[in-house]
Amino acid sequence: MLEDIRKPILAELESYQQLFRSSLQSDNALLSAALEHLTRKLGKMMRPTLVLLCAKEAGTVTDEVMHAAAGLEMLHTASLVHDDVVDESDMRRGQRSVNALFDNKAAVLVGDFITSKALAEIALTHSLEAVERMAWLGQTLADGELLQLGNTQRSTFSREAYYEVISKKTAALFSTCARLGALLAGGEAATVALLEHFGHLVGLCFQLRDDIFDFDESLNVGKPKGNDLQEGKLTLPVLYALDGCDDYYRRLALKVRAHEASRLEIQELVDFTIRRDGLEYAESEMLRLRDEAVALLNDLHNREVAQALHHYIDYVVQRNL
């Protein structure tokens, strides 16, 4: 499916990879080692792919679009490095995190360096709107992380609060990728708005799929079963399961969120969520959002791009990593 997604932008994606790797280099030995570790595997390149596809729909992939794609992926990479410090995570997508490989101090500084590189790339778009959007995105990602941290201290929980967090932590990045790709390619306002909405829905689906992963240790996602609960995160499957349940499980959920639960208690909440069809509900919500995103593609003019974006959202909901 990845081949079908990338078909309209194969040449551009190759140029993007060269730009990304060449931009993230340093003469500092420690920094160079960390950057090499991070760029050794560029992964599925889902976010830059979205930038480039949206640019193809709106016009052409210019140098400015390329710099935006690199800058956005750098900001995303920096946020992951910082998140691993906050979450005290040892693994990131099946390999050692920067903080585990070096230490927290080095990881924070590496993240700061990559953030600065991201700003340098977005400046090369020569677009004030792109710079403003990048600044908004950085603030929004931090706001989402802080909201999630603050939720661990609250005595209540809701699906609304959950969606607010994932809208800021995940969907904001995908919507920005789509918006800037279309904007910098010269797209009309209606096209830019449509693709931005598509990106937002993609981001929500992406996070829901990740949350569902957390309950299946057989999947190779680089983290153990129940890892979100160990970090005090109550995701949509759990929140659905808690609706209408007795006070025992609500107290247990609050205990988990406050990092006061034992491994046995966390496993009890995992089993409860599965028993109460939390995963089925999250899956149905993800597919509903996916259908909403697919419907938007009917209004696109480039049918090859529309088909690629259709494959893109399908890949997001069907992926096993």
SEVEX-331062 format. One record per residue: residue in one letter; x, y, z of N, C-alpha, C in turn. Coordinates in steps of 0.001 Angstrom, whole numbers, plus 524288, in hexadecimal, padded with zeros to 5 digits. Layout:
REM SEVEX-331062
aXYZXYZXYZ
...
//
This chain:
REM SEVEX-331062
m803307FB4D800008000080000800008035B804F380000
l807EA804BB8027F80B5B809468029880D0580ADD7FD16
e80DC88070C7F9AB80F2F8083F7F43F80ADA80B517F18D
d80600809D67F2948018E80C927F0458012B812227F261
i80264812CF7F75B80234817FE7F9C08065181B8E7F75B
r80AF18198A7F6A180F6281CB97F4EF80FD481D657EF07
k80CB081A8B7EC1D80D3781A837E66B80D4F81FF37E3F9
p809F4823A27E58780A04828C97E2F280EAD82C357E46A
i811A282AA77E886815C182E1F7EA8781AF382B477EB4E
l81BFC827487E84E820B6824227E921825AF827697E8B4
a8262982A767E49D82AE282DA07E3D882B61831B47E825
e82713834367E97F827298383F7ED8A8288D835F87F2E3
l826B0831507F3F2827C682EDE7F8FF82D8F82D897F97F
e82FF182BF37F53A8358F82AD37F54F838AB82FD47F65D
s83722834167F3F8839BB8391B7F4E4838F483AE37FA86
y8344B839EC7FC918333683B4D80204836EE83875805BE
q837AD83366804EB83B15830598085B840A28328C80862
q8428E833F9803DC847CE8363B8037D8481783B618066A
l8441083EA0805DF843E8843A38088E843B4842E180E74
f8407383F5C8104283FCA83E80815D8844E283CB48186A
r8475C838DA815F984C33836BA81837850A583ABB817FE
s8511083D85813B68555A8414981329854AC845ED816D9
s84FD3847238183E84ECE84B9E81BAD84FCB84A5282163
l84F7A8455E822C68503A843D48283B855AB84186828FE
q85997844EC8290285EF784349829E08619D8472782D8A
s865B9845418301186891848A1833B886E2A846C08343D
d871BF84A6483574877358490C836728780D8473683C0C
n8742D8483783F6C8747E84678844DD873D58409284513
a8778C83DD584762877968381D84743872B9835C0849CF
l8714C837B484E7386CC98359885136867C1836AC84E2F
l8673D83B7A84C588629583CEA8495C8624C839DD84443
s866C68393F841B8866ED8365C83CCE86530830B183D97
a866EA82E4B841E18656D828E4842FB85F8D82875843E0
a85D5382C42846B6857B782C31847C2854A082CFF842BB
l8565D8309C83F72853A0831AF83A92853EE82D0C836D7
e8587282A87836B785907825E083366855548219183538
h854CC8210783A5F8514581D1F83C9584BA181E4D83AEF
l84A2C8233483B0E844CE824BE839D684388824638340A
t8476882564830B8846618258282B17847CE8206482853
r849D281CAC82B5084B43817A7828F0846808152B82652
k8421A81579828F683D388137C826CD839658180F8265E
l837D881954821A58342581D9E820F082E7E81BC082157
g82DCD816A78222C8289181496822EC8253A814F181E0D
k820298155481ED781C768156981A7A81C0081AD481809
m81E2D81ECB81A9281DFA82435818978185F825F181795
m814E0824B481B3380F59825D681A6B80E3F82BAF81A19
r810CA82EC081D5880FA08346181D75811D58373E818B9
p816CA8367B8175D818A48390181288815C48371880DB2
t8142F8323980DA68111E830388094080C068333D808B5
l809898346680D1B804AD8376280CF9805A083CEE80AF1
v809E783F5480CA380B428448C80AAC80BAD84477804B6
l80E9B840B4802B480FAB8407B7FD1680ACC83F2E7F9E8
l8078F83B9D7FBDE802C683A457F9117FF0483EE27F8D0
c7FE89841B07FD2D7FB068463B7FD3A7FD1684A897F9A6
a8023B84B067F9468048084ECE7F5A68034084D477F006
k803738483D7EED580233846597E98F7FC8E847937E815
e7F90C847167EBD87F394848597EACB7F2E084E267E9C6
a7F5A18515A7ECCA7F4E7857057EC7A7F7EA859877E801
g7FC2C8570D7E65A7FF6B859607E24880422855FA7E126
t808BF857ED7E27A80D8A854F57E19F810D9854EC7E694
v81440851127E6FE817C0850A67EB7581C7D8541C7EA7B
t81C9A8588A7ED10820DA85C537EC768250D85B6B7F099
d8295885E497F03182D6A85E147F43A82B2E85FAB7F985
e827A5863757F9768253F8653D7FE558221D860DF800E9
v81F6385DD67FDC681C758595B7FFD2820368556C80251
m824958547C7FFB68287B850D5801BE82A8C852988070E
h82BB98579D8077C82DB28599880C718298E8592E810BC
a824AD85A0080F54820758596F8132382002853C2814F2
a8205F85019811408200984A8D812998246F8490381654
a8292E84ADE8153282DA8849AC8189482D0084C3581DF0
g82B5D8512281DFD82ABF853E3822F08269E8517182668
l8224684FE08242581E1484D788272F81FC58483282966
e822948451F8264A8246D840178284082886840DA82C84
m82BAC844F582C0882F818461A8302282CCF847A483539
l828CD84AE5834D6825F884C668399182369847A483C0E
h8213F8443C838D381EF383F6483ACF8231683C0983D87
t827A283B8383B1382BE28386C83D5A82D9B83AAF84290
a82E2383FDB842C882FB98426D847A682BB18418684BF3
s826B5841C484A8A8229A840F684E6F822B583B678509B
l823FE8379A84D4A824628322A84F1D828FD8317B852DC
v82D5E8340185194831F2833BD8550583094835F785A60
h82DE783A6185A7882C5E83CCA85F66828328399086235
d824798375F85F3B82064834238619A822B482F6A86461
d826B982D178620B82924828878647A82BBD829ED869A7
v82DAE82EB086A1082FD98308086F0E82B728312187303
v82730833AD87161822B983491874DF8206482F69876B2
d81FC482BB18730681D4E826AC8744482126822B08767C
e8261E824178769482A3F820868786482A2C81B7787543
s8298081C008701F829388177786CAE82EAA815BE86AFD
d82F6E810A586AEA8347380E76869478348E80CF786384
m82FE780C5C8613B82F9380A8D85BDA82C3D80E49858A4
r82D9080EB3853AE82A7A811CA8500282A3780EC184AF0
r8259B80C9A849BB824C7809A3844EF828C88054A8442A
g829AC8024F8485682CF67FDBA847E3832C47FE9B84877
q834888037D8496683A188046484A5583ABD807E684F20
r83F8280817851378407480B13855EC83F45810D585519
s83CCC81339858F083BCB818D5858AC840E381BC9859A3
v840FB820C585835845BE823E5858DD847208246685EA1
n8433C8251F861F88444D8259E867938465682091869F0
a844C281C23867BC846C281720869AA84C4281622867A2
l84D36817C1862D08524A816DD8605F8567381A73862AF
f854E681F2D863EE85888822F7866498569A8242786BD6
d8540E8289186CAA8517B829B0871A084D9082E0E870BF
n84AA182F72874D4846838335E87439848A6838B7872A4
k84D0F83A3D874E884F5083F51873AA850A683FA986DE2
a8534483BAD86BF3854B383BA48666884FD983B8C862F4
a84BE4838878648B847288380F861658445183D47860EB
v843F38402686536841618453F8650C8443E848ED86154
l8496B848E58619D84C8484C5D85E4A84C4784AB38588B
v84C2E845A38579C84B96843B6852448464D8457785014
g84246844FB8533F83D1F846C38519283D0B84C8E85070
d83FBA84F98853A58401285543852C7842D98567A84DA1
f847078539D84C91849F98546D847BD8468D85352842F8
i843AC84F048432A8405E84D8E83EB983BF38517983E0E
t839DA8537A84257835D585785841FF837E785C5983F35
s83CAA85DE68408283F0E8626B83DEE83FDA861658381F
k8416A85CA3836CD8420885B3B8314B83CC385B6C82E73
a838A0859D4831378336785A0382EEC831E085F9F82D9D
l833188632C83122831E2868AD830398350686AD282B99
a839E38691D82B2B83D1D86AD7826C783AD3868F782199
e838DB8642482186836848620C81CBC83185864FF81B4E
i82E348660681F2A82945868A681DFC82A3E86E4381C43
a82E7C870AA81E2582FCE875FE81C6D831148761F8169D
l83318871C581494834838717980F0B82FC88711C80B71
t82B22870B180DB782664870E680A7E8252B87686808E2
h8278D87A5980B97826AE87FEA80A8E820E28814F80AF9
s81E2387E7780E6E8188C87F5E80F2F81790880A7814E4
l815A688562815E181473886E381B408102D8837081D81
e80C588820681A4A8082787EA881C3080A3A8794E81DCB
a80DFB8774881AD5810478723E81C348133E8729B8215B
v81628876D48221C81902877A082702815348782A82B8E
e8110787B1F82AC680D2387BCC82EEA80A82876A283046
r809628738482C50806DF86E7782D4480A9386AC883021
m80F8F86AFC82EC38136E867BB83164813CD8694483728
a813B986E628383D813E68703183DA680F1086E5A840A2
w80A8F86EBC83E0D805B086CD784071805FE867018419A
l808328641583DF88088E85E6A83EA780BF985D0E84355
g8107D85F9A843CF813E285E85848438112A85F9484D68
q80E4D863EC84DAA80B6086533852668071C8612785377
t8047585F8A84F4F8001385BEB84FE0801E88568B851A5
l80646854B584F888086184FA58512B809C184FB7856FB
a80C3C853F4858BB80D9B8546985E43808B4854D7861A0
d804E2857D185FBE7FFF58586E862957FD488532786349
g7FD3F84FFD85F217FAD284AD685F747FD868475586365
e802AC84780863728059F8445286731804848461586CC4
l8044C84B3886D908033384D45872CA7FD9984C1687481
l7F9ED84C45870D87F48F84AC9872157F45284524873F5
q7F72F841D1871337F74783C4B872AA7F9A683B8D8780F
l7FDD783E628792D8003B83E1787E5D7FC838402288288
g7F9DE84476881527F638846B2885127F1A18432B88635
n7F007840188825E7EB9183C978831C7EC998387B88744
t7F18D8372B888187F2C98332488BFF7F1808350389186
q7F0E183A288923B7EFBE83C43897627E9E183D2789840
r7E6C583C4A894327E12883D51894A27DE4883897896C5
s7D9D683996899497D6B28355E89B8D7D25F83393897E4
t7D220835E6893327CE418346388F4E7D0F68334E88A1B
f7CE32830BC886A27D04882FD0881677CBC682FA787D8C
s7CCEB830F1878A27C8D283113874AF7CB248302F86F52
r7C7D182EAA86BB27C98C82DF6866597CAD98333B863E5
e7C80F83759865837C91A83C92863717CEAF83E42864AA
a7D05F83D4D8697F7D5B583EAF86B047D9AC83B74867F3
y7D8688368B866FD7DBD483322863E97DC7F8354285E5F
y7D81E836AD85BE47D8688389F856857DB3F83DDF85642
e7DACF840FE85A5D7DDAB845EE85A717E388844F385A6D
v7E5338411385D7A7EAC383FC685DB77ECB583DBC85882
i7EA00839FE856297EC0B837B0851547EB8883B7784CBA
s7E7D683F1784D077E7778430B848F67EC4D8468084903
k7EE568478E84DB07F2E884AF184E2A7F802847E884D8E
k7F82A8431F84F6B7FD0F8402784F4F7FE0583D7184A16
t7F9EE83BD08476C7FA98838A6842B07F81883B2183DE8
a7F31B83C7983E4A7F05083E70839B27F270843B0837D3
a7F457846EC83B717F65B84C11839E67FAF584B9083627
l7FE2A847AB836F2802B7846EE83393801108453A82E19
f7FD838417382DCD7FBBF83F9C828AA7F8CF843E7825C0
s7F58E846DA828827F2A484B08825E37F65784F49823E9
t7FA7D8505A826D77FE588543C82525801598525382065
c802B184D5B8204B8055984B1D81BBA8020784BE2816CD
a7FD0684AA78173F7F98C84B25812C67F8E8850E181130
r7F83685441815167F757859CB813F87FC0D85C4A81148
l800A885B788137E8053F85E0881150806B785BD080BFC
g805E5856C080B2E806E885484806068039A85728801E3
a7FE83857B2803077FAEF85A1F7FF4C7FBEE85FF77FEC5
l7FCD886284803217FDA98682E8031D8027B869B97FFF5
l806E1867198010280BC78688E7FE7C80BFB866F67F8B8
a80867863887F72A8080B862127F19F8046D865C27EEA2
g8024C869927F1727FEF886D657EEDD7F94686BEA7EE95
g7F7848688D7F20E7F21C866CD7F1F07EE3A86B107F35D
e7E98886A997F1417E55386E317F2997E39C86D407F83B
a7E12B871357FA917DFAF870F6800167DC3886C3D80143
a7D88586B137FDC77D4F7866AC7FEA57D7E5861797FEAD
t7DBA5860F67FB267DECB85C2D7FADF7E22C85B987FFBA
v7E49285FE48015D7E7D685FC98060E7E49385E2B80AC6
a7DFE38605C80B587DC8285F2B80FC87DABA8597880FAD
l7D95D8578980B1A7D79B8521980A9E7DBF484E5380C25
l7E0A184F4B80A217E4FA84BC380B4F7E6A084C2B81101
e7E638850C8813427E7648515E818D57E39884E2781C21
h7DE9E84E3C81AB07DAB384B1581D777DBDF8454A81CD0
f7DD4D843C0818177DECE83E4B817227E35A83CC681AB5
g7E7488402581B0E7EBC483F0481E657EA4283E7A82416
h7E69F841BF825E37E4C38416282B487E24C83C0E82C51
l7DF0383A48828BD7DC74835318295B7E06F830C18292B
v7E45283141825CA7E88C82D60825897EB4282D0082AD6
g7EC668318782D397EF15831948323E7EBF082EF183686
l7E6D182FE5836987E37E82D5A83A7F7E3898276D839BF
c7E314825B3834D67E33982013833B47E87581DB283543
f7ECA482092834297F1E581EB18356C7F26281DB583B48
q7F07D8216183E727F0F0820CA844147ED6D81C758462A
l7E8BD81BFE843F57E53D817D0845A07E7A38127884479
r7EA1C811F783FF47ECAE80CFD83EB17F10B80BDE84298
d7F42180FD8843F87F83B80F22847E17F5F880D6F84D1B
d7F18E80FBD84E9A7EF2780E6F8539D7ED22808D9853AB
i7EB318070A84F437E968801A184ED97EE087FDE284F1C
f7F26D7FF6C84CA67F72F7FC4184CE07F8AF7FAF48527E
d7F7D67FE93856027F9BB7FE1B85B577F76E7F96985E2D
f7F34C7F73085C097F0BF7F2C385E9F7F21B7ED8985C21
d7F5A47ED8E858557F7187E8B5855A67FD047E8228559A
e7FF0A7E4FF85923804B97E46985989806FD7E11B85523
s803AD7DE9E851FD805A27DB7784DA08076C7DEE384912
l805C47E3EC8491E807447E76E844DD80C9A7E9C2845E8
n80FA77EA51841C2814F97EC5A84241814E07F2558420A
v8137A7F4BF8466B813137FA71846878172A7FCE584A14
g81ABB7F9CE84C0981F0E7FC0284F0881DB57FD8585496
k819527FBAB85696817F67FCD085BFE814BA7F84E85E22
p814EA7F73E8634A8120C7F2E38658780C3F7F3FC865F9
k809357EFDD8667F803977F05B8673A802717F38E86C23
g7FEA67F71886BB97FD357FA438703E800FF7FEA28716F
n804727FFF386DBA80863803F586EBB805EE8094A86FC6
d801C780A9E86CE37FF2980F9B86DC57FD1F80FF68735B
l7FAD980BB98754B7F8D480BBC87AA27FD3C80C2187E97
q801A3809B887D6F8062180A34880ED807FA80FD888140
e8071A812D487D148088C8185B87D028042181BDD87EF1
g7FFDE81975880C97FB8481C71882E87F7D281EA387EDA
k7F80581CAB879FF7F4BF81EB0875CB7EFD381B5887538
l7EB5281DDF875D27E65581B37875087E47181C8786F82
t7E4E6818CD86C007E392819B48668A7DDDD8184586583
l7DC208191F860AF7D69A8187F85F6B7D47681311860BF
p7D73480EC185FB07D504809A7861277D3B58094B866FA
v7D71D80B5D86A487D63280B3786FF27D1A880ECB87163
l7D1978137086F387CD7D8173D870867C8158152686F0E
y7C7C78128386A9F7C2C68102A869177C13980BE186CF1
a7C4EE8089786E5A7C3C880448871F37C1F48064887743
l7C3E080AD1878DA7C28580CF187DFD7BD1280F5187E3A
d7BACC81071879A67B589812BB879907B19C80F0187C10
g7AEF3810DC880157AAD880DC1882897ACC08094C885EE
c7B1D180900886F27B3D4804B888A2B7B3608063188FF5
d7B4608026B893567B3FA8037F898EC7B8AC806AC89AC9
d7B846808BF89F857BC4680C458A19A7C190809AB8A245
y7C1A58047F8A2CC7C6A5801CA8A39D7CA62802CF89F0D
y7C8708022489A517CBDF802BD895C77CD2880878894B2
r7C9A780C09896157CADF81193895777CF33813278994D
r7CEE88111189E147D3168121C8A1DF7D83080FA18A014
l7D7CB80AFF89DCA7DC7E8086189BC87DEEC80B9789767
a7DBA580DBB893F07DDA6810EA88F9F7E066815CA891A6
l7DE268184B8959A7E0A281CE4897E17E5D581B7789A6E
k7E605816EA89CBE7EAD88150D89F317EF0A8141489B08
v7ED63811D4896A47F109810E7892557F30E8161889039
r7EF8F819CD88F8D7F11381ED488D5A7F4C4821D6890F8
a7F436820F3896067F7918239B899D47FCB6820B889AB6
h7FDBF81CA28979B8028C8197D8980C802FC816DE89D6F
e7FE8B8154F89F897FE80812CD8A4AD7FCDB80D138A45A
a7FC1B80B1689FA87FA38805C189EFC7FEBA801F589E37
s7FDF17FD2E8A005801C67F8FE89F308010D7F6C2899BA
r804C07F38D89817804587F115892F07FF767EDA5892A2
l7FE287EB08896E07F9787E7BE896F77F4907EB0A89655
e7F47F7EF98898B17EFF97F3088983A7EF8E7F543892B9
i7F4037F67D8905C7F3F87F85588AF27F1E37F4118875B
q7F3A37EF3D888407F1C07EAE2885177EBE57EA1C885E2
e7EA147EB0388AA17E4767EA8688BB67E15A7EE7C88881
l7E3637F33B888067E0AE7F735884F17E0F97F5F387F1A
v7E5577F3B487D617E5C67F1F1877F67E19F7EDD4876D0
d7E1447E9E087A2A7DD797E5A7879657D7E27E7B687987
f7D6E57EB6987D0A7D1B77EDC887D7E7D04D7F0AF87873
t7D4057F389876577D3177F679871857D1C37F2D286D02
i7D49E7EE9886C8C7D39F7EAC6868697CE467E83C8692E
r7CD157E6E686E097C8207E44A86F467C3737E7D486E24
r7C4287ECE886ECE7BFDE7F0AE86E057BFB47F2E18686E
d7C2687F04B864D27C2447F1B185F3F7C4987F70E85E13
g7C8597F8A98613D7CADE7FDAB860547CDC47FDDE85B2C
l7D0357F987859B27D3297F96C854CB7CF897F9A785017
e7CB267F6F1850797C7667F71084C267C5367FC9284B5D
y7C43A7FF4384FAC7C2328048F84F3C7C63F8082D84CB3
a7CB1A807E284E827CF3B80B3484C4B7CFF680A0B84681
e7CFA3805158451C7D0198039783F987CBB0805FB83C62
s7C6FD805D383E6D7C287807FC83B8F7C30680DE683AF2
e7C4FB8109483EF87C5CD8163483E9F7C9FC8178283A90
m7CE128146C83A777D23E81541836B17D02B8149B8311B
l7CD0F8109E8303A7CAEC80FB082B017C6F8813E382979
r7C41A815FD82D437C08181A4582C217C38081F1382A45
l7C7BC8205782CF27CAF7824C982B6D7CD9B823D88262F
r7CF1D81F058254C7D17B81D99820497CDA881E7E81BD8
d7C8C781CE981C877C4D481DB1818727C3E9823808176A
e7C408826A281B8D7C36682C4581AEF7C7EB82E8C817BD
a7CC9D82C98818BD7D12F82E6F815D67D0E282CD98101C
v7CF4F8280480F0B7CEF382619809A67CAFB829468068A
a7C6AB82ACE809057C2A182DCF806557C4C48330880454
l7C87E83543807127CACE83A3C805687CDBD839BF80043
l7CFBC835157FF397D303834507FA967CFF4834B27F580
n7CAC68345A7F5D27C78A834C97F1197C7EF83A2E7EEA2
d7C99683E077F1B77C9DF843647EFC77CF42844D57EDA3
l7D2E2841177ED997D815842397EB897D816841D47E593
h7DBA9844B57E3277DBE7844E17DD6E7DFC8840EC7DB34
n7E41583FFB7DE067E80D83C4C7DC387E694836DC7DE15
r7E489833B07DA937E28782E8B7DC257E6D882AE67DE00
e7EB8A82B7C7DBD27EFE4828397DD987F13C8297E7E340
v7F13982E7D7E49A7F23B830147E9FE7EDBF82E5E7ED87
a7E8F682EFA7EBAF7E46F82D597EECC7E4C2827897F018
q7E644824687EC3F7E6CB81EC97ED267EB3381DAC7F0FE
a7EF83820867F07F7F3E281FCB7F4187F255821427F9A9
l7EF65825727FA3F7EDA18270E7FF727E9A482339801AC
h7E692820D27FE317E2FC81CAC7FFE57E6218181A80226
h7EA2C816897FF577ED99812648014F7F0438141B80662
y7F1808190D806B27F43381B3480B4F7F0E681A7D81036
i7EC0581C2D8101E7E8B081BB6814B57E77C815F6815E3
d7E705812C6811C67E63B80D2D812A97EAF780AC58155C
y7EF9480C6D813BB7F45480A6E8162D7F48C80BF881BEF
v7F30B810C181D1A7F31E8129D822857EFB280F2D82602
v7EB2480DC3824277E79380AB1827787E8BE804E382766
q7EB808030D8235A7EC887FD69822E77F1FC7FBD8824A9
r7F5647FFAC825857FADB7FE7F826AA7FB6D7FB3E82BA4
n7FFBF7F85682BEE800E77F542830A0805DF7F71D83340
l8076C7FC088321E80BFB7FE6F8349C80B2680449834CC
//
